[in-house]
């Protein structure tokens, strides 16, 4: 496994080595240079805890998160493996199909978790870990343009791989093989999977996963699996599973409260590291340096994590019901439309769907007409690098009346543009 040269993992100086040895032997050293005010009775009453500066995040918060993930994993192990809405409605909100044959069965270790403010920050840390300037990561298209922007800030390129649609979305494994094998492929240090993808809503299928893990292992590249939308199944195929805990190749699984709790303002995300033991150990040795440089998560936020985790199943269920009900209403409205000009691509999971409109309609013209006549705006397909014209991304989150009003406006505007 390749790691970047930008992380300093040089041998510690003699004093640091002696301090580490004392800690390992259970010896507590006083410090003449201790400038942590919380260890000297100077913490404010509003934040009275002692600051421990654990680079992976406060231990108690990581233990609470690991317990939550392991409880969900145990529930799923005793339930039918499914990412279907029926499974979610039955209370199995978290981590459906978790006990994949190639996923670690011993449970989530708190030491495999890194707490940070967002999955965006996680991408930045991981690109620092894996890539030097001029290296590249593989990223899916269609897709949200966040990865390219973050990579650019790290002086790293993105190489696109296309998701293909043939009644449902799939990953073209042959294209991945070509991109990794052709000249320039040696610059690629990681493959990003969005499971399920946004805006296509497509999960990584079991057969795709097996071949991708093998490809990454053969080429010595890591997997970065963004699974923030995983719990929101819509019209899935059977057998989908999280990549969190994947053992076959070094894997960094990303998740957080932004989607789990529908709380982007909570600013809590995490990385779960898994894979071959030697690769994991080396990755964490280096990732600890990055995490330490950027300082651990705030204790003020971390202290609330256990309570937020307790609220997660009910909140995930609440949001899931909203998006599934709006999808059902969308199908109803499209089926009843006498013009039959608009359809929806199968959405396996997530919060968003792609509407297909006649390709003779310019996407900019459609959205500009919606703004002018209905005081509505939207995101056309080219925002996500769709390869052809005629798409509009639609959120399934709005309240039902607002959602129906928006869809009717789209249908009326499409009809008007074709008159």
Helices and strands as residue ranges (DSSP letters): H 14-24, G 37-40, G 45-47, H 59-77, H 85-89, G 110-112, E 113-116, H 119-130, E 136-141, H 146-153, E 157-165, E 169-171, H 173-181, G 185-187, E 188-194, H 206-219, E 222-226, E 251-256, H 257-260, G 264-266, E 269-274, H 277-294, H 299-302, H 305-336, E 343-344, E 352-356, H 363-374, E 379-380, G 381-384, E 391-395, H 400-417
